[in-house]
Amino acid sequence: MSKESEQVPKESKGFKLGPLGNLNQVTKALGKTIRAMADGTLDSQVGARICNGLGIMRTALETATLERIEDRLNRFEGVRPNGNTTNHRAAFGAH
């Protein structure tokens, strides 16, 4: 097995993404990676792999955010996790 430092191309050694804990940080990292590929700082194959991984992270974070929003909306509407409502009103009222 080779050392990790031998696997990183020389061009990308100074390339750092920073923290990737939330959607905004992942989006910024995508932009930074694309700019680094464009100016030649980062090899395009390495950059493409990084962008692919960041895209997957972005999708996962967006999905988690949407699920949290859906849960909050369900709580406001009085829907339990099993789909039953907590109120006893008719689902549709007369017009």
Helices and strands as residue ranges (DSSP letters): H 4-7, G 10-12, H 23-38, H 44-77
